[in-house]
């Protein structure tokens, strides 16, 4: 997502790296990279001109502080950082909207939400996603199948309604305006406080479509008019939004298929051109892949700085806080089983595509090669291997050391090679040992309230930085812990030979081995900076 936009801002930042001050000449050079990136990402030309002019004006008038205070510490910053901060502020301003994304009527009055847009934009799926989003906020929702034009639209909405346990009102072959009007009575009967109208679309904006939608708006007195737009159509998305806004006075826009669009220009252009801001974004096909649009988080991701707030929201949606705390305690005590490992994998899968997950990590874009894609199948392969194990094997991986025939059986059960099973067991064993060491070495700080966790975090960071685990510059340690940790080698270094586990303590590395390891780490760091 947003690779095209991120590329331009990254190039601008690199161009300004090392300059002593922001001058008109070097700002123009940096903005040239940004301009090309914005236009290539399908941002509307007028929006691009205004953005560049504003950034240049602010950058030229900026007094660059070489040292700033953050969190009680003094940090050294340069012109490149100031330039990026100005860009981030302006990107956020371009997409910012006032107030809550949805306006609700006071009860017992029912709140109406009209979903409008062209055919194929994803209105029906988005209607179900929005219904699920609202039910999680304790709203009682009724879905209305008002699209009688597209074959299968009613059945599709009914199927989605069953998945999320939301009632669907439909009159097959009925008139859309009458269906929506009668839905009010059904909502009162079911004691629903919110109605979502899934209206019909057309292949293009035309008069019959607009007339029908205006009639539905008048009869239902809907408080919210949401346009659903396919982000992948670029400039056309903005033109469509402008046409609908002129006739219906949109209250917001939902951008769908944003996960499949490397450009993302529509997200920057919609509000500037129409005045109707993006309120929600669809980032996947399943009904849980709808998230509230956060301009600051989106701006941060475009600039390659991740979105840690968005990542935490994803985490909170799928993780039980109390259970996560208990799991963390057991991990740091070295009491971590393959069953726990399997649960962690499934939690990651619930949070969405791995590529999107890692893009939300701070500075992920700066630490990976251009065009790099995470192998989504790696988690599934790990899950298949662990799922093929018995409960006793998951609880006690040492059983594989005692009976190596178990490795062959697990490999056959998941359709993988014995080496794949051995590799996973080694990665798991390394992670378990590492987390146990962190828990034991919190030191004297553990006696101070809140400092035990801080000491553990520092210990983990130190292990990654100094080679306590193999360096992987692309993942900055997180993926290493899960799947990419190197397979231990040598006597006692895990499973050796024909899959038989070695036992005993690992020998201390020689001076030559330590020197070789430091050399590899330096090479990895240099590679990650390129």
N, C-alpha and C positions, 0 to 999 in steps of 0.2 A: 504494500500500500504506500502511495506517495513517493515511490522511488524517483520519479522524474523530478518532482519538486525538491526533494531532499538533495539530489545530486547538484543542483544549481547553488543552493545555499552552502553546501559543503565546499564547493569550488570557491565561492566568494570568501568564505572563512579562511581557507588555505591561502588564498591570494593575499589576504591582509595579515597573515601570520608573520610576525617579525618586523612589521612596519612600526615606525616610532610614533606616528600621529596620523589622524584621519584627515587627508587632504582631498580636494575636489578630484584630483587626478586618480588617486587610488580608490576612492569611493566609486567613481564612474566605471573603473575596471571591474570592481566587485559587482556593481549593479548590472553590468553587461551579462555576467554569468547568471544572475538572478532573473533578468528579463528573458533570456533564452529559455530558461527552465520553466518559467511561468507560462510563456506562450506555448511551449511544447506540451505542457500539462493541460492545455485547453482553457486557461483562464481568459476571461473576456478582455479584449484589448484595452478598452477604456479603464477597466479595473487595474490592469497592469500599469498603465501610465500614472494613475493616481497613486498607486502604492509606491512606485519608484520615486516619484516626485516628493512624496511625504518623507520617505526614508532618507533621501538625500538631504532634504532641508533640515531634518532633525540631526543627522549625523554631522553635517557641517557646523551646526551651532552647538554641538555637544562639547562640554568641557570634560576631557577624559581623565578620570581619577585612576591613577596607577595602583592604588591600594584602597580596598574597601573592607568594611567590617561585615562579617557574616557569622552568625552564631557565636559571637564573642571573640572571633578570631579575625586577624587581618589577612586578607587574601590578595595576591598580586594578579591584576588583570591588565589586559592590553586592548588596543584599538579593535582588534578582531572580535573580542568578547562584547565590547560596547556596540559594535555594528550588529551583531547577532541579537543582542537584547532589544535594540530598536526594531529590528525585523520581527521579533517575537511579539512585541507590544502592538505593532501595526497589524500583523496577521490576526491576532486575537480581536482587535477592534473591528476588523473587516467582517468577522463571523459572529460577533457578539450580539446577543438578543436580551431584551429586558424582560424581567418577570419569569414566572414559571412556564414550562412548555405547554401545559394544558390549563384551561380556565374551567373551573367547575361551578355549577349553579348551586345555590343554597338548597339543601333538602327541605321539603320533599320534591322539589322541582328536578326533573331528570336532565342530565347533561348529554347533549348530542355531539358526536364527532363524525364528520363526513370525511371519508377517504376518497379523493378524486385523483384522476390522472389518466394517462394514455394506456392503451391496451399493452400488456406485457411488462409493465413497470413493476409489478409485484404488489398490487393493492390488496388482493385477497390474503396472501401470506402475511403481509404487513399488518392487516386488520387483526389477524389472529395473534401476531406477536404483540401488538399493542394491547389486546385484550388480556393476554397473559401478564404483561407488565403492570396493568391496572389492578388485576386480581391480587397481585402480590402487595399492592398498596391498600388492600381491603376494600376495593370497589367491587360492586356486583354488576357485572357487564352482560349485556345482550348484544349478540352479533346479528346483523340484518343482511341477508343475501339479496341485495338490490340489483345485482348484475344478472340480468336475464338475457343479455346479448351473447356472451361467450359460452359455448357449450361446456358443460362440466363445472362451471364456476360455483353453482349452488352446492353441488356434491363435494367440491373441494373445500368449501368453507365449513360444511357440516362435518367432514372428516377432521379438519383442524380443530373445530369446536370440541369434538369428543376427546381429542388428545389433551386439551387444556381444561376440560370440564367446564366449558362455557356454553350456555344454550344458544341455538341459532334459529332465528325466525325467517321463514321462507314461504313464498307462495309461487310454486313453479308455474310459469306461463303468465304471471300477473304483470300489472303495470308498475314500473319502478316507483313512481310517485305515490301510488296507492299503497304499495308494500311498506314504504317508509312511514307513511301516515298511520297505518294500522299497527305498526311495530310499537308505537307509544302505548297502546292499550295492552299489548302483550308484556311490555316492560313493567307496567303497573301491576299486572296480574302476578308476575314472577318476583315482584318487589326489587327490580333492578334500578340502580341509580345512574347508570351510564349506558348509552346506546352507541354502538359503532356501526355506521352505515357503509357497507362495501358496495360502492356504486359502479356502474358500467364505465368502460373506457372506449376509446376509438383508436384507430391507427394514426389519426392526426386530429388537431383541434378543429372542430366544425360547429356550425350553428345548432343543429339538432342536439348535439351533446351538451352544449352550454345551456340551451333552453331547458333541457331535462334537469340538469344539476341546479339551475336557479330555482326551478319549481320545487325540488326536494328541499333546498335550503329554506325556502319560504314556508313550506308546510311543516317542516320539523323544527324550525327555529334553532338550528344547530349552533352551538357556541363556538365550536372549533371546526375550521375547514382546513384539512391537511392535504397537501399535494404530495403524491408519491412519485418520485422521479428516479429513473435508472441512472446512476452516476456514470455508467460506462458510455453514455451517449454524448458526454462532453458538453460542447457549446449548445447543442440542441436542448439539453436539460434546462439551461438558463432561459432560452427562448420559450420553451414550453411553460416554465414557471411564470414568466412575464405575461403570457397570454391568459393563463388561468387566474392570475392575480388581478388582472384588469377587469375580469367579469365576475369573480366570486369573492374578492378581497380575502386572500388567504391569511390564515393566522400562523401557519408554519409549513415547513417542508420536511419530508422524510426522504433521505437519500438511501437507495437500496443498492446492493451489489458493490458496496464500497470496498469490500475485501478483494474483489477481482479487478479493481481499477488502479493501475500504477501511476495514473496521472493525477486524479483528484481535483482538477481545476474547478469543477462544478461547486465543490464545497466552499471555495473562496469567492465565487462569482455570484451565487444565488442572491444573497442578501443585498449586495451592492447594486444589483440590477433591478431587483423586484421589491426590495424592502421587507420581504418575507424571509425570516431567518430559518436556517436548518435547525430543527429541534431534536430529531432522532436520526440514527443511522442504522441501516441493516448491514450486518457483517457476516452473514452466513444464511444457509437455507433453513435450518431448524428454528422452531418457534421461540427458542431462548436467545437467539442471536439478534437482539435489538437493544441498542443502548442509547441513553440520553446523550445528545451531542454536547460536548464540552469544548468550547472554542480554545481555551487555554491549553488543554491537553492535546487538541489537534494541532495547534500551532507548534507546540513542543515536539510533537512527533514529526512534523514536516521539517523542522530544523535538525532532526536526527538526535534529539535529546531525550526521547522516550516519553512515557506518560505513566509515572509511578502511581499517581492517584487512580488512573483508570485501571492499572494492574491490580491495585488493592481492592477496587470495587469488584473486579472479576473474581478475585480470590474470596472475598466475603460472600459472594453469591453461591459458591459451591462448597464452602468449607464450614464445618461446625467449629466455632471458636474454641469451645471447651475441649472438644476431641483433639483439635490441632495442638492445643497446649499440652495435653497429656502425651500425645505422640512425640512432641518435641522433647519433653522430659525424658521419655524412654530412649529416644535416639541419642541424647547427650549422655545417657547412662550406659550406652552400648547395648541396650535391650531392644534391638530393632530387627524384625523378622522379614522374610520375603513376602509374607502376607501384608505387612505394613508397606513394603515397597510397591506391591501391586496396587494398593489403595492410593498411594501417591501418584502412580502413573495414571490411574483412572481420574483422579482429581485434575491433573493437568489436561487430560482429554476433555473434561467438562468445561474447562476455561476457554476452549476454542482452539483454532489452529495454532500450532507451535510458532509459525513464522510471525503471526500477529502478536502472540504472547511475548516473544523476544524483542519485537520492535518497540514494545512499551518499556523495555529496560533502558535506563539512561545511557546515552551514547552508544547504543547497539550499532547504529548505522555507521559510526566512525571506526568500529572495530572489526568489521567484516568486509571481505572483498566485494566489489560491485557485482551484482547479479547473483550473489550467493543465496541459495535456498536451503532451508532446513529440511531434512528428510523426515516427513510426517510419519512414514512407515516404521521408524525406529521404535517409537513407543508401542506400536501395535505388535511388533515382533517380540519385544520384551514382555508384553502382557501375555502373548500366546505361550511363551516359554514358562512363565511362572504359573499360568493357569493350568498347564499340563502336569504340574507337580501335585503330590498329595499334600494334605493338611500337615502331616508330620514333617514332610520335607520342607515346607515353607517355614514352619516353626524352627526347625533345626537343620540348616544347610550342611552341617557336618556329616549328615547321613550320606552325602555324596562322596565324602572322603572314605567312609567305611565300606561303601558298596558302590563301586564305580559303574556297575551295570545300570544303576538308576539313571545315569547321564544318557545312556543310549535309549532307554525307555522314554524319557522326557523328550528327547530329540525327535523320536518317531511320532510321539503324541502331538507335537506342534508342527511337524513337517519341516524342521530345521536340521542343521548338521550338529553333531556332538560338540564341535568347536564353538558353536554359537552359545550353547548351554554353558560350557566352561567359561567363555568370555563373560557372560552375564554374572555367573557366580563370583568370578574374580572382581568384577566391578562392584558388585554388592558387598563383598567382603571388605574391599578397600574403603568403601563409603562408611560401612559400619565401624571399622576400626578408627577411621579419621574422626567421626563424630564422637566416639567414645573418648578419644584422646582430648578433644576439645573440652568435653564435660569435666574431665579429671584435672585439667590444667587451668582452671579459672583463677587459681592462686588466692592471695590474700584479699583481692578485690571482692571476692564472693561474700565476704563478711559485711560489705557495705550494701545498703538497700539499692537495688536496681543495677548494681555494678557487675553482678555475675554474668548477666546477659551481654553486657558491653565487653567484658573480658573474653567471652566465648566468641563474639563477633570478630574481635581483633585477632584472636588465635586462628580462626578460620581464614581470615584475610592473609595472615602471615604465612600460613601453610600454602596457600595458593601462590603468593608472590615469591616465596623462597624455594618453591619446588617440592613442598610436601606432597604435591600431586602433580601429575604431568601437565604442562602448560597447554592450554587451548585458547589462543588469543581471540577466536571468534566468539566463544561463549563466556569468556571471562570467569570461568569456574563453575557456573551454575549447571550447564549441561554436562560438564565433567562429572559432577556429583551424581547425576542421574544415569547417564548412559555412555559418556565418552571417556571415562577414566581409563587409563592405559592398563592393559593386562600385565600383571606383575610377572617378572622373569627371574630365573635363577633359582637356586636351592631355597625351598621354603617360601617361594614367592607366589604361592597360589597353586593352580592345577597345572601339572607339567606332564611331559611324556605323552602317552596315549590316552590322556584324559584322566589319569589317576591323580588324586590330590596329593601334594607333598605336605608333610607335617613338620613341625619344629619352628624355631624362631628364624627370622630373616637375618642373614649376615649383614654386618655393617658395611656400607659401600667403601671402596678404596679411595685414595686421593685422586687417582686417575678417573674413576667413575664420577666422583664429585665434580672434577674439572670439566669432564665431558657434559655433565648435566647442566652446569652453569653456562657452557657455550651454547647448548641447544636453547636454553631459556632466553639468552640474549638474541639469538637468531629469530626466535618466535616473536619477541617484543619488536624487533626491527621490522619484521614482516607485517605485524599488525598496524604499524604506523604508516605504511605505504598506502 
